[in-house]
């Protein structure tokens, strides 16, 4: 069964921040598919929906970003899954705002949430969908990902979220390669100045 994990931080303070791009995709899919709330534990909340004739689990970790692996581990203990069923969605400060990128595997790229998941799974061999949130210098990186984007930037992020949700549907229905070929691109050439 396809499993979509959207990374983010719990709490209203973080809801619209760049770091919560993964959560925002899950929320878009919950609304699009009219998903039903399935389960809530101390480490995650999940919904179940149908897409392309398949049952799909949508999960948001309730741990903070740096401990996302705890949520994946807890989910796997009660809901065993194969790695090829998993798609993790996260923000990426090395991708320009307005770009999404699907990969079958890879390094964490300095992303603490992906690093935590790699530790929990003991491998990098899982698919991930990265959503560009714009670059920032190392000394202000933490502030950058925990900020709410400007109105113009958020409009572009909303478009990225919508297209990322389309990419998830393609991954479920047609597979990862088809989704990579179709969706690894810029959402818009009109990237606002910061």
C-alpha positions as CSV (number, residue, x, y, z in Angstrom):
1,X,0.0,0.0,0.0
2,X,1.5,3.4,-0.9
3,X,2.6,5.4,2.1
4,X,3.2,9.2,2.0
5,X,5.1,10.8,4.9
6,X,5.0,14.6,4.8
7,X,7.6,16.2,7.0
8,X,7.1,19.3,9.2
9,X,6.9,20.6,12.7
10,X,3.8,20.3,14.8
11,X,2.0,23.4,16.2
12,X,0.3,26.5,14.8
13,X,3.6,28.4,15.1
14,X,5.1,26.3,12.2
15,X,2.0,25.6,10.1
16,X,2.9,28.0,7.2
17,X,6.6,28.0,7.5
18,X,9.0,26.8,4.7
19,X,9.9,23.8,6.8
20,X,6.3,22.5,6.7
21,X,6.1,22.0,2.9
22,X,5.8,18.3,3.4
23,X,2.8,18.7,5.8
24,X,1.2,21.1,3.4
25,X,1.3,18.5,0.6
26,X,-0.3,15.9,2.8
27,X,-3.0,18.4,3.8
28,X,-3.6,19.2,0.2
29,X,-4.0,15.5,-0.6
30,X,-6.3,14.9,2.4
31,X,-8.6,17.6,1.1
32,X,-8.3,16.5,-2.5
33,X,-9.1,12.9,-1.8
34,X,-11.5,13.5,1.1
35,X,-9.3,11.3,3.2
36,X,-10.7,10.0,6.5
37,X,-8.8,10.5,9.7
38,X,-7.4,7.1,10.6
39,X,-5.1,7.2,13.6
40,X,-3.3,9.5,16.0
41,X,-0.6,8.6,18.4
42,X,2.1,10.5,20.3
43,X,4.4,10.4,17.2
44,X,2.1,10.7,14.1
45,X,-1.4,11.4,12.7
46,X,-2.6,9.5,9.7
47,X,-5.4,9.5,7.1
48,X,-6.5,6.8,4.7
49,X,-7.7,7.6,1.2
50,X,-8.1,6.1,-2.3
51,X,-6.2,7.2,-5.3
52,X,-6.1,5.5,-8.7
53,X,-8.0,2.5,-7.2
54,X,-5.4,2.0,-4.5
55,X,-5.7,2.5,-0.7
56,X,-3.1,5.1,0.4
57,X,-1.9,6.1,3.9
58,X,-1.0,9.7,4.4
59,X,1.1,10.5,7.5
60,X,2.3,13.6,9.3
61,X,4.9,13.1,12.0
62,X,4.0,14.8,15.3
63,X,7.7,14.8,16.4
64,X,9.8,17.8,15.5
65,X,11.6,17.7,12.2
66,X,14.9,16.5,13.6
67,X,13.2,13.4,15.1
68,X,11.1,12.5,12.0
69,X,12.6,9.0,12.1
70,X,10.9,8.3,15.4
71,X,7.5,8.7,13.6
72,X,8.6,6.4,10.7
73,X,9.9,3.8,13.1
74,X,6.7,3.9,15.2
75,X,4.5,3.6,12.1
76,X,6.6,0.7,10.7
77,X,6.3,-1.2,14.0
78,X,2.5,-1.3,13.8
79,X,2.1,-1.0,10.0
80,X,5.0,-2.9,8.3
81,X,5.8,-1.7,4.8
82,X,8.3,-2.3,2.0
83,X,10.6,0.6,1.2
84,X,9.3,0.8,-2.4
85,X,5.9,1.8,-0.9
86,X,7.3,4.8,0.9
87,X,7.5,8.4,-0.4
88,X,8.8,11.1,2.0
89,X,8.1,14.7,1.2
90,X,10.3,17.5,2.6
91,X,11.4,21.0,2.0
92,X,14.8,21.7,0.3
93,X,16.8,24.9,0.7
94,X,19.1,23.9,-2.2
95,X,16.3,24.0,-4.7
96,X,14.9,27.3,-5.9
97,X,11.5,28.4,-4.8
98,X,9.1,26.9,-7.4
99,X,11.0,23.7,-8.1
100,X,10.2,20.2,-7.0
101,X,12.4,17.1,-7.4
102,X,11.6,13.4,-7.1
103,X,14.4,10.9,-6.4
104,X,14.4,7.2,-5.9
105,X,17.1,7.4,-3.2
106,X,19.9,9.7,-2.1
107,X,21.7,11.5,0.7
108,X,19.9,13.6,3.3
109,X,21.6,16.7,1.8
110,X,22.0,18.1,5.3
111,X,18.2,17.9,5.9
112,X,17.8,16.8,9.6
113,X,14.4,15.2,9.0
114,X,15.7,13.0,6.2
115,X,18.8,12.2,8.2
116,X,16.6,11.0,11.1
117,X,14.6,8.8,8.7
118,X,17.7,7.3,7.2
119,X,18.8,6.4,10.7
120,X,15.5,4.9,11.6
121,X,15.3,2.8,8.3
122,X,19.0,2.0,8.2
123,X,19.1,3.0,4.5
124,X,18.9,5.8,2.0
125,X,16.9,3.5,-0.4
126,X,13.6,5.2,-0.2
127,X,11.9,7.7,-2.6
128,X,11.7,11.4,-1.6
129,X,10.0,14.4,-3.1
130,X,11.8,17.7,-2.3
131,X,10.1,21.0,-2.6
132,X,12.3,24.1,-3.2
133,X,11.9,26.8,-0.5
134,X,14.7,29.0,-1.7
135,X,18.3,29.2,-0.7
136,X,19.7,30.8,2.4
137,X,23.2,31.4,3.7
138,X,24.3,28.8,6.4
139,X,24.3,31.4,9.2
140,X,20.6,32.2,8.7
141,X,19.4,28.8,7.4
142,X,17.5,27.9,10.6
143,X,15.6,31.2,10.6
144,X,14.9,30.9,6.8
145,X,13.2,27.5,7.1
146,X,11.2,28.5,10.2
147,X,9.9,31.8,8.6
148,X,6.6,32.2,6.9
149,X,7.3,33.2,3.2
150,X,6.2,36.5,1.9
151,X,2.8,36.8,0.2
152,X,4.4,36.5,-3.3
153,X,6.7,33.6,-2.2
154,X,3.7,31.8,-0.6
155,X,1.7,32.1,-3.8
156,X,4.5,30.3,-5.6
157,X,4.8,27.7,-2.8
158,X,1.1,27.1,-3.0
159,X,1.5,26.3,-6.7
160,X,4.5,24.0,-5.8
161,X,2.3,22.2,-3.3
162,X,-0.4,21.7,-5.8
163,X,2.0,20.3,-8.4
164,X,3.7,18.1,-5.7
165,X,0.3,16.7,-4.9
166,X,-0.1,15.9,-8.6
167,X,3.3,14.2,-8.6
168,X,2.3,12.0,-5.6
169,X,-0.8,10.9,-7.6
170,X,1.4,10.1,-10.6
171,X,3.8,8.1,-8.4
172,X,0.9,6.1,-7.0
173,X,-0.8,5.5,-10.4
174,X,2.1,5.3,-12.8
175,X,5.3,4.7,-10.7
176,X,8.3,6.7,-9.7
177,X,10.0,6.9,-13.1
178,X,6.9,8.4,-14.8
179,X,6.5,10.9,-11.9
180,X,10.2,11.9,-12.1
181,X,10.0,12.4,-15.9
182,X,6.9,14.5,-15.7
183,X,7.4,16.6,-12.5
184,X,11.1,17.3,-12.0
185,X,10.9,20.8,-13.2
186,X,10.3,24.4,-12.2
187,X,6.7,25.3,-11.3
188,X,7.2,28.9,-12.5
189,X,10.0,31.1,-13.9
190,X,8.6,34.0,-12.0
191,X,10.5,33.7,-8.7
192,X,9.9,36.7,-6.5
193,X,12.9,38.6,-5.2
194,X,13.4,38.3,-1.4
